Amino acid sequence: MNPRLQEICVEAVSWRQDLHRHPELGFDVERTSGFVAMQLRAFGFDEVATGIGRTGVVGRLKGKNGSRSNAGNVAFRADMDALPIHELTDVAHKSTYAGKMHACGHDGHTAMLLAAAKYLAETRDFPNEIAFVFQPAEEVIGGASEMLADGLIEKFGIGRAFALHNLPGLAVGAFALRVGPIMAASDVVTIEITGTGGHAAFPHTCVDPVIVGASILLNIQTIVSRGISPLESAVVTFPIFEAGTAVNVIPAKVKLQGAIRTLNPQVRQHVITRIAEISRAAGIAFGIDVWTKFEDGYAATVNEADSVAMMREAAERIPTAALTDNCDPLLATEDFSYILGQVPGAFAFIGNGDTARLHQPSYDFNDEALLFGASFWVSMAQGSPVIRE
């Protein structure tokens, strides 16, 4: 490993743990973004832009030849926001804010990209320009979209974009990537059923929306098991079923709300179509009003082949690093997908070791992964033939 980068990563541990102590949610990441901007200016970046996507930060760093690539600049992205979870770890750097914690490792993503930024600012040992993108609100829909709406691509001449995310269960020092979809699309569906409520002792005088809701829910479960090839991936989950409030009252209204997660656009549309058909048919069969609404969520995160090749080569240049090629995709979501909808690029996983899972209150980013993450970004900047043209 590079000795100077190792020194910087010792410092980066303190950055990461400070960020962990002070988690911020959504777009309200003023302290975090202020820290990032202060560090980039101290590193000597050529430009540090704040307020991109409300509280996003973009640092522009010129390499040896001091010019933009003809194919556009490369962007390295890290997310900054935390989650509304109360931390249950006993680490010295645990969250100081009740009900908020970095349960997805965005503190680590920010620290490893800052470490690479400091090293590259010192050496300028790369060609062209790189945009270092620090994004708010990844955990809620909007962060990437707002940065794009503020001209992220155009203002910084971005032609290709990359991101890393830590993955518990993957060994520290390991990277995992694949061509094509690596994270799922997610859509929200709401079904409201309006019947006629009444006394629980006289169900024959009512049109019971609870029975209709149960019927719809059970039939929806056949969409994946009987309507989609077992070689495709889809998950349909309805965690919300709101009905009555008393044991002797049949409610007049029931509300179901769930999420659809898919990797394939055709499968996504099939699931949406079938939910609408099943709901409509139940309304007709039971003689009851059924209203269905679909809300577009995250698009699938789809990796472009040339960009995956760049990430693969970067990982292979890191001493002691391991690589899992063509890894299994995850049905979790990632709003980096919106950036990949604008420019080619790729998203990969970096190992967090044997730790608690993401979004669990006992999770903590593994500081041993910082050096591997920073080394990866430096390797991307220095060695990729595509960046070098």
Secondary structure as a PSIPRED ss2 file (coil, helix, strand):
# PSIPRED VFORMAT (PSIPRED V4.0)

   1 M C   1.000  0.000  0.000
   2 N C   1.000  0.000  0.000
   3 P H   0.000  1.000  0.000
   4 R H   0.000  1.000  0.000
   5 L H   0.000  1.000  0.000
   6 Q H   0.000  1.000  0.000
   7 E H   0.000  1.000  0.000
   8 I H   0.000  1.000  0.000
   9 C H   0.000  1.000  0.000
  10 V H   0.000  1.000  0.000
  11 E H   0.000  1.000  0.000
  12 A H   0.000  1.000  0.000
  13 V H   0.000  1.000  0.000
  14 S H   0.000  1.000  0.000
  15 W H   0.000  1.000  0.000
  16 R H   0.000  1.000  0.000
  17 Q H   0.000  1.000  0.000
  18 D H   0.000  1.000  0.000
  19 L H   0.000  1.000  0.000
  20 H H   0.000  1.000  0.000
  21 R H   0.000  1.000  0.000
  22 H C   1.000  0.000  0.000
  23 P C   1.000  0.000  0.000
  24 E C   1.000  0.000  0.000
  25 L E   0.000  0.000  1.000
  26 G C   1.000  0.000  0.000
  27 F C   1.000  0.000  0.000
  28 D C   1.000  0.000  0.000
  29 V C   1.000  0.000  0.000
  30 E H   0.000  1.000  0.000
  31 R H   0.000  1.000  0.000
  32 T H   0.000  1.000  0.000
  33 S H   0.000  1.000  0.000
  34 G H   0.000  1.000  0.000
  35 F H   0.000  1.000  0.000
  36 V H   0.000  1.000  0.000
  37 A H   0.000  1.000  0.000
  38 M H   0.000  1.000  0.000
  39 Q H   0.000  1.000  0.000
  40 L H   0.000  1.000  0.000
  41 R H   0.000  1.000  0.000
  42 A H   0.000  1.000  0.000
  43 F H   0.000  1.000  0.000
  44 G C   1.000  0.000  0.000
  45 F C   1.000  0.000  0.000
  46 D C   1.000  0.000  0.000
  47 E E   0.000  0.000  1.000
  48 V E   0.000  0.000  1.000
  49 A E   0.000  0.000  1.000
  50 T E   0.000  0.000  1.000
  51 G E   0.000  0.000  1.000
  52 I E   0.000  0.000  1.000
  53 G C   1.000  0.000  0.000
  54 R C   1.000  0.000  0.000
  55 T C   1.000  0.000  0.000
  56 G E   0.000  0.000  1.000
  57 V E   0.000  0.000  1.000
  58 V E   0.000  0.000  1.000
  59 G E   0.000  0.000  1.000
  60 R E   0.000  0.000  1.000
  61 L E   0.000  0.000  1.000
  62 K E   0.000  0.000  1.000
  63 G C   1.000  0.000  0.000
  64 K C   1.000  0.000  0.000
  65 N C   1.000  0.000  0.000
  66 G C   1.000  0.000  0.000
  67 S C   1.000  0.000  0.000
  68 R C   1.000  0.000  0.000
  69 S C   1.000  0.000  0.000
  70 N C   1.000  0.000  0.000
  71 A C   1.000  0.000  0.000
  72 G C   1.000  0.000  0.000
  73 N E   0.000  0.000  1.000
  74 V E   0.000  0.000  1.000
  75 A E   0.000  0.000  1.000
  76 F E   0.000  0.000  1.000
  77 R E   0.000  0.000  1.000
  78 A E   0.000  0.000  1.000
  79 D E   0.000  0.000  1.000
  80 M C   1.000  0.000  0.000
  81 D C   1.000  0.000  0.000
  82 A E   0.000  0.000  1.000
  83 L E   0.000  0.000  1.000
  84 P C   1.000  0.000  0.000
  85 I C   1.000  0.000  0.000
  86 H C   1.000  0.000  0.000
  87 E C   1.000  0.000  0.000
  88 L C   1.000  0.000  0.000
  89 T C   1.000  0.000  0.000
  90 D C   1.000  0.000  0.000
  91 V C   1.000  0.000  0.000
  92 A C   1.000  0.000  0.000
  93 H C   1.000  0.000  0.000
  94 K C   1.000  0.000  0.000
  95 S C   1.000  0.000  0.000
  96 T C   1.000  0.000  0.000
  97 Y C   1.000  0.000  0.000
  98 A C   1.000  0.000  0.000
  99 G C   1.000  0.000  0.000
 100 K C   1.000  0.000  0.000
 101 M E   0.000  0.000  1.000
 102 H C   1.000  0.000  0.000
 103 A C   1.000  0.000  0.000
 104 C C   1.000  0.000  0.000
 105 G C   1.000  0.000  0.000
 106 H H   0.000  1.000  0.000
 107 D H   0.000  1.000  0.000
 108 G H   0.000  1.000  0.000
 109 H H   0.000  1.000  0.000
 110 T H   0.000  1.000  0.000
 111 A H   0.000  1.000  0.000
 112 M H   0.000  1.000  0.000
 113 L H   0.000  1.000  0.000
 114 L H   0.000  1.000  0.000
 115 A H   0.000  1.000  0.000
 116 A H   0.000  1.000  0.000
 117 A H   0.000  1.000  0.000
 118 K H   0.000  1.000  0.000
 119 Y H   0.000  1.000  0.000
 120 L H   0.000  1.000  0.000
 121 A H   0.000  1.000  0.000
 122 E H   0.000  1.000  0.000
 123 T H   0.000  1.000  0.000
 124 R C   1.000  0.000  0.000
 125 D C   1.000  0.000  0.000
 126 F C   1.000  0.000  0.000
 127 P C   1.000  0.000  0.000
 128 N C   1.000  0.000  0.000
 129 E E   0.000  0.000  1.000
 130 I E   0.000  0.000  1.000
 131 A E   0.000  0.000  1.000
 132 F E   0.000  0.000  1.000
 133 V E   0.000  0.000  1.000
 134 F E   0.000  0.000  1.000
 135 Q E   0.000  0.000  1.000
 136 P C   1.000  0.000  0.000
 137 A C   1.000  0.000  0.000
 138 E C   1.000  0.000  0.000
 139 E C   1.000  0.000  0.000
 140 V C   1.000  0.000  0.000
 141 I C   1.000  0.000  0.000
 142 G C   1.000  0.000  0.000
 143 G H   0.000  1.000  0.000
 144 A H   0.000  1.000  0.000
 145 S H   0.000  1.000  0.000
 146 E H   0.000  1.000  0.000
 147 M H   0.000  1.000  0.000
 148 L H   0.000  1.000  0.000
 149 A H   0.000  1.000  0.000
 150 D C   1.000  0.000  0.000
 151 G C   1.000  0.000  0.000
 152 L H   0.000  1.000  0.000
 153 I H   0.000  1.000  0.000
 154 E H   0.000  1.000  0.000
 155 K H   0.000  1.000  0.000
 156 F C   1.000  0.000  0.000
 157 G C   1.000  0.000  0.000
 158 I E   0.000  0.000  1.000
 159 G E   0.000  0.000  1.000
 160 R E   0.000  0.000  1.000
 161 A E   0.000  0.000  1.000
 162 F E   0.000  0.000  1.000
 163 A E   0.000  0.000  1.000
 164 L E   0.000  0.000  1.000
 165 H E   0.000  0.000  1.000
 166 N E   0.000  0.000  1.000
 167 L E   0.000  0.000  1.000
 168 P C   1.000  0.000  0.000
 169 G C   1.000  0.000  0.000
 170 L C   1.000  0.000  0.000
 171 A C   1.000  0.000  0.000
 172 V C   1.000  0.000  0.000
 173 G C   1.000  0.000  0.000
 174 A E   0.000  0.000  1.000
 175 F E   0.000  0.000  1.000
 176 A E   0.000  0.000  1.000
 177 L E   0.000  0.000  1.000
 178 R C   1.000  0.000  0.000
 179 V C   1.000  0.000  0.000
 180 G E   0.000  0.000  1.000
 181 P E   0.000  0.000  1.000
 182 I E   0.000  0.000  1.000
 183 M E   0.000  0.000  1.000
 184 A C   1.000  0.000  0.000
 185 A E   0.000  0.000  1.000
 186 S E   0.000  0.000  1.000
 187 D E   0.000  0.000  1.000
 188 V E   0.000  0.000  1.000
 189 V E   0.000  0.000  1.000
 190 T E   0.000  0.000  1.000
 191 I E   0.000  0.000  1.000
 192 E E   0.000  0.000  1.000
 193 I E   0.000  0.000  1.000
 194 T E   0.000  0.000  1.000
 195 G C   1.000  0.000  0.000
 196 T E   0.000  0.000  1.000
 197 G C   1.000  0.000  0.000
 198 G E   0.000  0.000  1.000
 199 H E   0.000  0.000  1.000
 200 A C   1.000  0.000  0.000
 201 A C   1.000  0.000  0.000
 202 F C   1.000  0.000  0.000
 203 P H   0.000  1.000  0.000
 204 H H   0.000  1.000  0.000
 205 T H   0.000  1.000  0.000
 206 C C   1.000  0.000  0.000
 207 V E   0.000  0.000  1.000
 208 D C   1.000  0.000  0.000
 209 P H   0.000  1.000  0.000
 210 V H   0.000  1.000  0.000
 211 I H   0.000  1.000  0.000
 212 V H   0.000  1.000  0.000
 213 G H   0.000  1.000  0.000
 214 A H   0.000  1.000  0.000
 215 S H   0.000  1.000  0.000
 216 I H   0.000  1.000  0.000
 217 L H   0.000  1.000  0.000
 218 L H   0.000  1.000  0.000
 219 N H   0.000  1.000  0.000
 220 I H   0.000  1.000  0.000
 221 Q H   0.000  1.000  0.000
 222 T H   0.000  1.000  0.000
 223 I H   0.000  1.000  0.000
 224 V H   0.000  1.000  0.000
 225 S H   0.000  1.000  0.000
 226 R H   0.000  1.000  0.000
 227 G H   0.000  1.000  0.000
 228 I C   1.000  0.000  0.000
 229 S C   1.000  0.000  0.000
 230 P C   1.000  0.000  0.000
 231 L C   1.000  0.000  0.000
 232 E C   1.000  0.000  0.000
 233 S C   1.000  0.000  0.000
 234 A E   0.000  0.000  1.000
 235 V E   0.000  0.000  1.000
 236 V E   0.000  0.000  1.000
 237 T E   0.000  0.000  1.000
 238 F E   0.000  0.000  1.000
 239 P E   0.000  0.000  1.000
 240 I E   0.000  0.000  1.000
 241 F E   0.000  0.000  1.000
 242 E E   0.000  0.000  1.000
 243 A C   1.000  0.000  0.000
 244 G C   1.000  0.000  0.000
 245 T C   1.000  0.000  0.000
 246 A C   1.000  0.000  0.000
 247 V C   1.000  0.000  0.000
 248 N C   1.000  0.000  0.000
 249 V E   0.000  0.000  1.000
 250 I E   0.000  0.000  1.000
 251 P C   1.000  0.000  0.000
 252 A C   1.000  0.000  0.000
 253 K E   0.000  0.000  1.000
 254 V E   0.000  0.000  1.000
 255 K E   0.000  0.000  1.000
 256 L E   0.000  0.000  1.000
 257 Q E   0.000  0.000  1.000
 258 G E   0.000  0.000  1.000
 259 A E   0.000  0.000  1.000
 260 I E   0.000  0.000  1.000
 261 R E   0.000  0.000  1.000
 262 T E   0.000  0.000  1.000
 263 L C   1.000  0.000  0.000
 264 N C   1.000  0.000  0.000
 265 P H   0.000  1.000  0.000
 266 Q H   0.000  1.000  0.000
 267 V H   0.000  1.000  0.000
 268 R H   0.000  1.000  0.000
 269 Q H   0.000  1.000  0.000
 270 H H   0.000  1.000  0.000
 271 V H   0.000  1.000  0.000
 272 I H   0.000  1.000  0.000
 273 T H   0.000  1.000  0.000
 274 R H   0.000  1.000  0.000
 275 I H   0.000  1.000  0.000
 276 A H   0.000  1.000  0.000
 277 E H   0.000  1.000  0.000
 278 I H   0.000  1.000  0.000
 279 S H   0.000  1.000  0.000
 280 R H   0.000  1.000  0.000
 281 A H   0.000  1.000  0.000
 282 A H   0.000  1.000  0.000
 283 G H   0.000  1.000  0.000
 284 I H   0.000  1.000  0.000
 285 A H   0.000  1.000  0.000
 286 F H   0.000  1.000  0.000
 287 G C   1.000  0.000  0.000
 288 I C   1.000  0.000  0.000
 289 D E   0.000  0.000  1.000
 290 V E   0.000  0.000  1.000
 291 W E   0.000  0.000  1.000
 292 T E   0.000  0.000  1.000
 293 K E   0.000  0.000  1.000
 294 F E   0.000  0.000  1.000
 295 E E   0.000  0.000  1.000
 296 D E   0.000  0.000  1.000
 297 G C   1.000  0.000  0.000
 298 Y C   1.000  0.000  0.000
 299 A C   1.000  0.000  0.000
 300 A C   1.000  0.000  0.000
 301 T E   0.000  0.000  1.000
 302 V E   0.000  0.000  1.000
 303 N E   0.000  0.000  1.000
 304 E C   1.000  0.000  0.000
 305 A H   0.000  1.000  0.000
 306 D H   0.000  1.000  0.000
 307 S H   0.000  1.000  0.000
 308 V H   0.000  1.000  0.000
 309 A H   0.000  1.000  0.000
 310 M H   0.000  1.000  0.000
 311 M H   0.000  1.000  0.000
 312 R H   0.000  1.000  0.000
 313 E H   0.000  1.000  0.000
 314 A H   0.000  1.000  0.000
 315 A H   0.000  1.000  0.000
 316 E H   0.000  1.000  0.000
 317 R C   1.000  0.000  0.000
 318 I C   1.000  0.000  0.000
 319 P C   1.000  0.000  0.000
 320 T C   1.000  0.000  0.000
 321 A C   1.000  0.000  0.000
 322 A E   0.000  0.000  1.000
 323 L E   0.000  0.000  1.000
 324 T E   0.000  0.000  1.000
 325 D E   0.000  0.000  1.000
 326 N C   1.000  0.000  0.000
 327 C C   1.000  0.000  0.000
 328 D C   1.000  0.000  0.000
 329 P C   1.000  0.000  0.000
 330 L E   0.000  0.000  1.000
 331 L C   1.000  0.000  0.000
 332 A C   1.000  0.000  0.000
 333 T C   1.000  0.000  0.000
 334 E C   1.000  0.000  0.000
 335 D C   1.000  0.000  0.000
 336 F H   0.000  1.000  0.000
 337 S H   0.000  1.000  0.000
 338 Y H   0.000  1.000  0.000
 339 I H   0.000  1.000  0.000
 340 L H   0.000  1.000  0.000
 341 G C   1.000  0.000  0.000
 342 Q C   1.000  0.000  0.000
 343 V C   1.000  0.000  0.000
 344 P C   1.000  0.000  0.000
 345 G E   0.000  0.000  1.000
 346 A E   0.000  0.000  1.000
 347 F E   0.000  0.000  1.000
 348 A E   0.000  0.000  1.000
 349 F E   0.000  0.000  1.000
 350 I E   0.000  0.000  1.000
 351 G E   0.000  0.000  1.000
 352 N C   1.000  0.000  0.000
 353 G C   1.000  0.000  0.000
 354 D C   1.000  0.000  0.000
 355 T C   1.000  0.000  0.000
 356 A C   1.000  0.000  0.000
 357 R C   1.000  0.000  0.000
 358 L C   1.000  0.000  0.000
 359 H C   1.000  0.000  0.000
 360 Q C   1.000  0.000  0.000
 361 P C   1.000  0.000  0.000
 362 S C   1.000  0.000  0.000
 363 Y C   1.000  0.000  0.000
 364 D C   1.000  0.000  0.000
 365 F C   1.000  0.000  0.000
 366 N C   1.000  0.000  0.000
 367 D C   1.000  0.000  0.000
 368 E C   1.000  0.000  0.000
 369 A H   0.000  1.000  0.000
 370 L H   0.000  1.000  0.000
 371 L H   0.000  1.000  0.000
 372 F H   0.000  1.000  0.000
 373 G H   0.000  1.000  0.000
 374 A H   0.000  1.000  0.000
 375 S H   0.000  1.000  0.000
 376 F H   0.000  1.000  0.000
 377 W H   0.000  1.000  0.000
 378 V H   0.000  1.000  0.000
 379 S H   0.000  1.000  0.000
 380 M H   0.000  1.000  0.000
 381 A H   0.000  1.000  0.000
 382 Q H   0.000  1.000  0.000
 383 G H   0.000  1.000  0.000
 384 S C   1.000  0.000  0.000
 385 P H   0.000  1.000  0.000
 386 V H   0.000  1.000  0.000
 387 I H   0.000  1.000  0.000
 388 R H   0.000  1.000  0.000
 389 E C   1.000  0.000  0.000
